């Protein structure tokens, strides 16, 4: 079996899908989506295509090493996102060729279903509480929100007022009361909070026991992350903007995070996620893969989740309606482990046609006080 063709599809709302063809008719799908950089990643894949053509697709790790090393300039979001999507598709082909799910190629599943969490939605506090209660009735037991006030104001200033801190805590306390103490609620600072404010907010939120504090500061600021982790009993989570095992090493060595969040579409793919999880296990850390992307990325994450002992919870925003012939289904807060070969999904290419070429670009965020560009 040889690779015969490589295709990429820019797909609404902001995703990039990859399809690798073989001369035996087996195709593999991957999702090398990089938010707001899909054209750049698609070009990176086009540059790798001459290497892939004519190769045996089941030599997944050989191709990973070749693509990674032969770029000379290693790592970074563009190249590792391209590599991640290629790796998804190669594992998909390998699993289909052997008639088994990818997780069976990693030693078989450690669990029969995958816990997922839901992002809290709604403009007002009442809408957010209603959303949590509705999802809780559907079986969800884990949620994620941000450090916002009841009016939606976020922590964009280097130094916020005591009134702002109180408002953030009051909103989270109301969410906690509305959701109940039998569910987990994580808080994602999104790396947009200054180091000067992160510690204050974390301490103020401790009584309400968030599941974790995600990216309290920029993930590259590892020493500050480690300092924050030492000062709180709450788990610190990070990793969505970190790439490969080499990128995660410092987080673990410095004790900067006890929950790692590799994005399987950015960090190097499924097996690289397995290696990162092994490193985390040796540091007694957990893994909660990042996935605000499409259903192929989610499918790749689920293959990882099934095969690691230190899995915590899987992020998801889209179960594949309108993209997969059989979308994922959440039951009691879990997705049943797929049993079909490869990634365990089948793309609905007919339904995909009216979504190709449509792209939503993030407009950017600007400071409400003076219009300066800020993190989002």
C-alpha positions in Angstrom: 0.0 0.0 0.0 1.3 3.4 -1.0 0.2 7.0 -0.5 -1.2 8.3 -3.8 -2.7 11.7 -3.1 -3.0 14.3 -0.3 -5.9 16.8 -0.1 -6.7 19.6 2.3 -10.1 21.2 2.8 -10.8 24.5 4.5 -14.1 23.8 6.3 -16.6 26.0 8.2 -16.4 27.4 10.8 -12.6 27.6 11.0 -11.2 24.1 10.5 -8.8 22.4 8.2 -9.4 18.8 7.2 -6.8 16.5 5.6 -7.5 13.5 3.5 -4.7 11.1 2.5 -5.4 8.6 -0.3 -3.7 5.3 -0.9 -3.5 3.1 -4.0 -5.6 0.4 -2.3 -8.5 2.7 -1.8 -8.1 3.2 2.0 -8.2 6.8 3.0 -7.2 8.5 6.2 -8.5 11.7 7.7 -6.8 14.2 9.9 -7.4 17.6 11.3 -4.4 19.9 11.3 -6.4 23.0 12.2 -4.5 25.9 13.5 -6.9 28.7 14.6 -6.6 31.7 12.2 -3.7 30.0 10.3 -5.4 27.4 8.1 -4.0 28.7 4.8 -0.5 28.6 6.3 -0.8 25.1 7.6 -2.4 23.9 4.3 0.7 25.3 2.5 3.0 23.5 5.0 1.2 20.2 4.2 1.6 20.9 0.5 5.3 21.3 1.0 5.4 17.9 2.8 3.3 16.1 0.1 6.2 15.2 -2.2 7.8 13.4 0.6 4.6 11.4 1.4 3.7 10.4 -2.2 4.6 6.8 -2.9 5.4 6.0 0.8 4.0 3.2 2.9 1.4 5.0 5.1 1.7 2.5 8.0 5.3 3.5 8.8 3.7 6.3 10.9 6.5 7.0 13.3 9.2 6.9 10.6 7.3 9.5 8.7 6.8 11.6 11.9 10.5 11.6 12.6 11.4 12.4 9.0 8.9 15.3 8.6 9.9 16.7 12.0 13.6 16.5 11.6 13.9 17.4 7.9 12.2 20.7 8.4 15.5 21.8 10.1 13.6 24.4 12.0 11.8 22.2 14.5 8.5 22.7 16.3 6.3 25.7 16.4 2.5 25.9 15.9 2.5 25.8 12.1 4.8 22.8 11.5 3.6 20.7 14.4 -0.1 21.3 13.5 0.6 20.2 9.9 2.5 17.2 11.3 -0.3 16.4 13.7 -2.9 16.2 11.0 -0.7 14.1 8.8 -0.1 11.7 11.8 -3.9 11.5 12.5 -4.5 10.4 8.9 -1.7 7.9 8.8 -2.9 6.2 12.0 -6.4 6.2 10.5 -5.1 4.4 7.5 -3.1 2.0 9.6 -6.0 1.1 11.8 -8.3 0.6 8.8 -5.8 -1.6 7.0 -5.6 -3.8 10.1 -9.3 -3.6 11.0 -8.8 -2.2 14.5 -9.2 1.2 16.3 -6.0 3.2 16.8 -6.1 2.6 20.5 -5.7 -1.1 20.0 -2.4 -0.4 18.2 -1.3 1.4 21.5 -2.0 -1.7 23.7 -5.8 -1.6 23.9 -8.2 0.6 25.8 -7.9 1.3 29.5 -11.5 2.5 29.7 -14.8 1.8 28.0 -16.1 5.4 27.8 -14.6 8.9 27.7 -15.5 11.7 30.1 -16.1 15.0 28.4 -16.7 18.5 29.7 -18.9 21.3 28.3 -18.1 25.0 28.0 -20.6 27.2 29.9 -22.6 29.3 27.5 -25.0 32.3 27.9 -24.7 36.0 28.1 -26.2 36.6 31.5 -25.6 34.8 34.7 -29.1 33.4 34.7 -28.6 32.0 31.2 -25.3 30.4 32.2 -26.9 28.8 35.3 -29.7 27.5 33.1 -27.2 26.1 30.6 -25.3 24.3 33.3 -28.5 22.8 34.8 -29.7 21.7 31.4 -26.4 20.0 30.6 -26.4 18.5 34.0 -29.8 17.0 33.3 -28.2 15.4 30.2 -25.5 13.8 32.3 -22.6 16.3 32.2 -20.6 16.4 35.4 -17.8 18.8 34.3 -17.9 22.3 32.9 -15.5 25.2 32.1 -15.9 28.9 32.3 -13.7 32.0 32.5 -12.8 34.6 35.2 -15.6 37.0 34.3 -18.1 39.2 36.1 -21.8 38.7 35.9 -21.9 41.3 33.1 -19.2 39.5 31.1 -16.2 41.7 31.9 -12.9 39.9 31.8 -9.6 40.5 33.6 -7.7 42.6 30.9 -6.0 45.1 33.2 -2.6 44.5 34.8 -4.1 45.5 38.1 -7.9 45.1 38.7 -9.8 46.7 41.5 -11.0 44.8 44.6 -14.5 45.3 43.3 -13.7 43.5 40.1 -12.2 40.5 42.0 -15.3 40.4 44.2 -17.5 40.4 41.1 -15.6 37.5 39.5 -15.8 35.5 42.7 -19.5 36.3 43.1 -20.3 35.0 39.6 -18.3 31.8 40.2 -20.0 31.3 43.5 -23.4 31.7 41.9 -22.4 29.2 39.2 -21.2 26.8 41.9 -24.5 27.2 43.8 -26.6 26.8 40.6 -24.7 23.8 39.4 -24.4 22.1 42.7 -21.4 20.6 44.5 -21.6 17.3 42.7 -20.1 18.7 39.4 -16.7 20.1 38.5 -16.3 23.6 37.1 -12.9 24.6 35.7 -11.8 28.2 35.1 -9.8 29.1 32.0 -7.8 32.3 32.4 -6.6 31.8 28.8 -3.2 33.3 29.5 -4.8 36.7 29.4 -4.5 37.6 33.1 -1.4 39.4 34.3 0.9 37.7 36.7 0.1 40.5 39.1 -3.6 39.5 39.2 -3.5 35.8 38.7 -2.4 34.9 42.2 -5.1 37.2 43.7 -7.9 35.7 41.7 -6.7 32.1 42.4 -6.7 32.7 46.1 -10.1 34.3 46.1 -11.6 31.4 44.1 -10.1 28.6 46.2 -13.1 28.3 48.6 -15.3 27.3 45.7 -13.0 24.4 44.6 -12.6 24.8 40.8 -11.6 21.6 39.0 -8.5 23.4 37.8 -7.2 26.8 36.9 -6.2 26.8 33.2 -3.4 29.0 31.8 -3.5 31.5 34.6 -0.7 33.3 32.8 1.0 32.9 29.4 2.2 29.3 29.1 5.8 30.4 28.2 6.1 32.1 31.6 6.9 28.7 33.2 8.6 30.1 36.3 5.6 32.2 37.2 3.3 29.2 36.5 5.4 27.1 38.9 5.3 29.9 41.5 1.5 30.0 41.3 1.3 26.2 41.5 3.3 26.2 44.7 1.0 28.8 46.3 -2.3 27.1 45.8 -3.8 23.6 46.4 -5.9 24.0 43.2 -4.5 22.1 40.2 -2.9 24.3 37.5 -3.6 23.2 33.9 -1.6 24.2 30.8 -0.4 23.0 27.5 -2.8 24.0 24.6 0.0 26.2 23.1 2.9 23.9 23.8 4.3 21.5 21.2 5.8 18.1 21.4 7.4 16.2 24.3 10.2 18.7 24.4 7.9 21.6 25.0 6.1 19.8 27.9 9.3 18.8 29.7 9.9 22.1 31.4 6.4 22.3 32.7 6.8 19.0 34.4 10.3 19.4 35.7 9.5 22.8 37.3 6.1 21.6 38.7 4.3 24.3 36.8 1.3 22.2 36.0 -0.3 19.1 37.4 -2.8 18.8 34.5 -1.4 18.8 31.0 -3.5 19.8 28.1 -1.8 18.9 24.8 -3.9 19.7 21.7 -3.7 16.6 19.5 -4.1 18.8 16.5 -1.1 21.0 17.5 1.2 19.1 19.8 2.4 16.5 17.4 -0.5 14.0 17.1 -1.8 11.0 18.9 1.4 9.1 19.6 3.2 12.2 20.6 0.3 12.8 23.1 0.9 9.3 24.4 4.6 10.1 25.0 3.6 13.4 26.7 1.1 11.4 28.9 3.9 9.0 29.8 6.1 11.9 30.9 3.2 13.3 32.9 2.5 9.9 34.6 6.1 9.8 35.8 5.5 13.2 37.5 2.1 12.1 38.9 0.3 14.6 36.6 -3.0 14.1 34.7 -3.9 14.7 31.0 -7.0 16.6 29.8 -6.5 17.1 26.1 -7.4 20.5 24.6 -10.0 20.4 21.7 -12.0 23.4 20.8 -11.9 22.2 17.2 -13.7 19.8 14.9 -14.8 16.2 15.1 -11.7 14.7 13.5 -9.6 16.3 16.2 -12.0 15.1 18.9 -11.8 11.5 17.4 -8.0 11.7 17.6 -8.2 12.9 21.2 -10.5 10.0 22.1 -8.0 7.5 20.7 -5.4 8.9 23.1 -7.8 9.2 26.0 -8.6 5.5 25.7 -5.0 4.4 25.9 -3.5 6.4 28.8 -3.9 5.7 32.5 -3.7 9.3 33.7 -6.6 10.7 31.7 -8.9 13.3 33.4 -11.4 14.7 31.0 -11.7 15.5 27.3 -12.6 19.0 26.0 -15.1 19.1 23.1 -17.2 21.8 21.4 -18.6 19.8 18.4 -19.8 16.2 18.2 -19.8 16.1 14.4 -23.3 16.8 13.4 -23.3 17.7 9.7 -19.7 16.4 9.3 -19.8 12.7 10.4 -22.2 10.1 9.2 -22.5 9.0 12.8 -21.8 11.9 15.2 -20.5 11.3 18.7 -23.2 11.0 21.4 -22.8 12.2 25.0 -24.5 9.9 27.5 -24.4 10.7 31.2 -21.4 13.0 30.5 -19.4 10.3 28.6 -18.8 9.3 25.0 -18.8 5.5 24.4 -15.5 4.3 23.1 -15.7 4.0 19.3 -15.1 0.5 18.0 -14.8 1.1 14.3 -11.3 0.8 12.8 -8.8 3.7 12.5 -10.1 6.9 14.2 -13.5 5.3 14.4 -15.4 7.9 12.4 -16.7 8.2 8.8 -16.8 11.6 7.2 -20.0 12.6 5.5 -18.4 14.0 2.4 -21.8 14.9 0.8 -22.8 17.0 3.8 -19.3 18.5 3.9 -19.7 20.1 0.4 -21.6 23.2 1.4 -19.1 23.9 4.3 -15.9 23.9 2.2 -14.2 27.2 1.6 -16.1 29.0 4.3 -13.9 30.5 7.1 -14.6 32.6 10.2 -11.6 34.7 11.3 -11.4 35.9 14.9 -11.7 39.7 14.8 -9.2 40.2 17.7 -9.8 41.7 21.1 -8.9 45.2 22.1 -8.7 46.8 25.6 -12.0 48.4 26.6 -10.1 51.4 28.2 -7.7 52.5 25.4 -8.1 50.1 22.4 -4.7 48.4 22.8 -4.5 44.8 21.5 -5.0 42.2 24.2 -4.8 38.5 24.6 -7.9 36.4 23.8 
